[in-house]
Amino acid sequence: RNTSLLIQRNFSDGRTSNIVIDAGKFFYESAIQLFPKFDVRTIDALVITHAHFDAVGGFDDLRDWTNNAQVSLPIFLREVDLQVVEKLFYYLVDRSKQTGGGVAKLKFNTIDSTPFSADGLELTPLPVEHGKNWECFGYRFGDVSYISDASAISEKTAELVQGSTILVLDALRPARTHGTHFTVEEAIAQVRRLGAKRTLLIDATHDIDHLPVNAELAKLKDSEGLDIQYAYDGLDIEVEL
């Protein structure tokens, strides 16, 4: 399915905050399978990395939350991405253009490269190259850095990632250069550069045979001290925020 992340925070007063990064074209299917497992009843904020369909294709399905579980849903995205969303889902950005009832009630908040707060959690944008002449955002929150779509990382962004306990990083496939995504080999080179304690690779194509590739990656821990593994749908990690 399309890569996405749920940041779930449980507070002492009993409240639970659910922040989602990206809602791609298979978001609804993923939510049906995984949200009950983690008792996700609301989406308190949706943060977007870029406006490709693997990140925004599930916007129309958000109606099931705003029509049944909550009044509206705040979405955080760049102005350039909002312009794309406005073309793809014109009736969600301007609800007066809907031709039927019941569309999602979304509140769009534009962001830039400065840190911002989503439902009380501070996120620092991590601008990365996603193919030549195109920028995509990753995000850092606490000691976690999340970079889902990247082909290059600038020195400025690398400095923002430094010191991360967990790095979630794009690694499309082995060997064959894609142009808009890191290969496995390129991702490993970035891990050496960025120095995170633990790295989870995402965005795998069918070229990745999960278990054998993870077995090979595990050897890097003995040889170089690099803790790198491919993630999987539903992986649950507890962190301090």
C-alpha positions in Angstrom: 0.0 0.0 0.0 1.0 3.6 -0.1 3.4 4.7 2.6 1.8 6.6 5.6 2.5 7.2 9.2 0.3 7.4 12.3 1.7 9.4 15.3 -0.4 8.4 18.3 0.0 10.2 21.6 -1.7 9.2 24.8 -2.1 11.8 27.5 -2.6 11.5 31.3 -6.1 13.0 31.1 -7.2 10.1 28.9 -7.1 12.0 25.6 -5.5 10.3 22.5 -4.1 12.4 19.7 -3.8 10.8 16.2 -1.7 12.7 13.6 -1.4 11.0 10.2 1.3 11.8 7.6 -0.1 11.3 4.1 -3.3 9.7 2.9 -2.7 8.0 -0.4 -5.0 6.2 -2.8 -5.0 3.0 -0.6 -5.5 5.0 2.7 -9.1 3.7 3.2 -8.1 0.1 2.9 -5.2 0.6 5.3 -7.4 2.4 7.8 -10.0 -0.4 7.8 -7.3 -2.9 8.6 -5.1 -1.0 11.0 -7.1 1.7 12.8 -9.2 -0.8 14.9 -5.9 -2.4 16.1 -4.7 0.9 17.5 -8.2 2.2 18.5 -8.0 5.2 16.2 -11.4 6.9 16.4 -10.4 10.4 15.1 -7.8 12.0 12.9 -6.7 15.1 14.7 -4.3 16.4 12.0 -3.2 15.2 8.5 0.3 16.3 7.4 1.2 16.1 3.7 4.7 15.5 2.3 3.9 16.3 -1.3 0.9 16.3 -3.7 1.6 13.0 -5.6 -1.4 10.6 -5.6 0.4 8.2 -3.2 0.2 11.0 -0.6 -3.1 12.7 -1.3 -5.2 10.2 -3.3 -7.3 9.3 -0.3 -8.6 12.8 0.5 -12.2 12.0 -0.7 -12.3 9.0 1.7 -11.8 11.4 4.7 -15.6 12.1 4.5 -16.1 9.0 6.7 -14.3 10.9 9.6 -15.8 14.4 9.2 -19.3 13.1 8.6 -19.3 10.6 11.5 -16.5 11.0 13.9 -15.5 14.6 14.0 -16.6 18.1 12.8 -13.7 18.8 10.5 -10.1 17.7 9.8 -7.1 20.1 9.7 -4.6 19.4 6.9 -1.1 20.9 6.8 0.6 21.2 3.4 2.6 23.6 1.3 1.0 26.2 -0.9 2.3 24.4 -4.0 0.7 21.2 -2.9 -2.6 22.9 -2.1 -2.7 24.2 -5.6 -2.4 20.6 -6.9 -5.1 19.4 -4.5 -7.4 22.2 -5.6 -7.2 20.8 -9.1 -7.6 17.2 -8.1 -10.3 17.7 -5.4 -11.8 21.2 -6.2 -14.9 20.4 -4.3 -13.0 19.7 -1.1 -11.0 22.9 -1.2 -14.1 24.9 -2.2 -17.1 23.0 -0.8 -19.5 25.3 -2.5 -18.6 23.5 -5.7 -19.8 20.1 -4.5 -22.5 18.4 -6.6 -23.8 16.2 -3.8 -23.8 16.1 -0.1 -21.5 14.6 2.4 -18.0 15.5 1.1 -15.2 15.8 3.6 -14.9 18.9 5.7 -11.3 19.8 5.5 -9.4 22.8 6.9 -6.3 23.5 4.8 -3.4 25.2 6.6 -0.4 26.1 4.4 3.1 25.6 5.8 6.6 26.5 4.7 10.0 25.2 5.8 9.7 26.7 9.3 8.6 24.5 12.2 4.8 24.3 12.9 2.4 22.7 15.4 -0.1 20.1 14.5 -2.5 19.2 17.3 0.1 20.4 19.8 3.1 18.4 18.3 5.9 20.4 16.8 7.1 19.2 13.4 10.2 20.5 11.6 10.0 20.2 7.8 12.8 18.4 6.1 13.0 19.7 2.5 14.5 17.0 0.2 14.9 16.5 -3.5 12.3 14.2 -5.0 13.7 14.1 -8.6 15.4 16.9 -10.3 13.9 20.4 -9.7 11.2 19.1 -7.4 11.1 19.4 -3.6 9.3 17.2 -1.1 9.0 17.6 2.6 10.0 15.0 5.2 9.4 15.8 8.9 11.2 15.6 12.2 9.2 15.3 15.4 11.1 14.6 18.7 14.0 12.3 17.8 12.2 10.8 14.8 13.0 11.9 11.2 10.6 10.8 8.5 11.6 11.0 4.8 9.3 9.1 2.6 10.2 10.3 -0.9 13.7 11.5 -1.7 16.4 11.3 -4.2 18.9 13.7 -2.5 19.3 15.3 0.9 21.0 18.7 1.2 23.5 19.5 3.8 21.1 21.9 5.5 18.5 19.2 5.8 21.1 16.6 6.9 21.9 18.9 9.8 18.2 18.9 10.9 18.2 15.1 10.8 21.4 14.6 12.8 20.9 13.1 16.3 17.7 11.2 15.3 17.1 8.1 17.3 14.9 6.7 14.5 15.1 7.5 10.8 12.4 6.4 8.4 13.8 6.6 4.9 12.8 6.0 1.3 14.5 3.0 -0.4 12.6 2.0 -3.5 14.5 -1.0 -4.9 18.1 -2.3 -5.3 20.6 -1.4 -7.9 18.5 0.3 -10.6 18.5 4.1 -10.2 15.0 5.5 -10.3 15.7 9.2 -10.4 13.1 10.3 -7.9 13.7 7.8 -5.1 16.8 6.4 -3.3 17.8 2.9 -4.2 18.7 0.5 -1.3 22.4 1.2 -1.8 21.8 5.0 -1.9 19.7 4.8 1.2 22.4 2.9 3.1 24.9 5.6 2.0 22.6 8.2 3.5 22.3 6.2 6.8 26.1 6.3 7.1 26.0 10.0 6.5 23.1 10.9 8.8 24.0 8.7 11.8 20.6 7.7 13.1 20.6 4.9 15.7 17.9 2.9 13.9 16.7 3.2 10.3 13.5 1.8 8.8 13.3 1.7 5.1 10.0 2.3 3.3 8.5 2.7 -0.2 9.6 -0.7 -1.4 8.6 -1.9 -4.8 7.9 -5.6 -5.8 11.7 -5.8 -6.4 12.2 -6.1 -2.6 11.8 -9.6 -1.2 11.3 -8.5 2.3 12.8 -11.3 4.5 15.9 -12.1 2.4 16.7 -8.4 2.0 16.3 -7.7 5.7 18.6 -10.7 6.4 21.3 -9.0 4.2 20.7 -5.7 5.8 21.1 -7.2 9.3 24.7 -8.1 8.4 25.5 -4.3 8.4 25.0 -4.2 12.1 27.9 -6.6 12.7 30.1 -5.1 10.0 29.4 -1.4 10.5 27.1 -1.0 13.5 24.2 0.1 11.2 20.7 -0.9 12.4 18.7 -1.0 9.1 15.6 -2.9 8.3 12.7 -2.6 5.9 9.5 -1.6 7.7 6.1 -3.3 7.1 2.4 -2.3 7.2 1.2 -2.0 10.8 4.7 -1.8 12.4 4.3 -0.3 15.9 7.2 1.6 17.6 7.1 3.3 21.0 9.0 6.6 21.3 9.3 9.5 23.8 7.9 12.7 22.5 
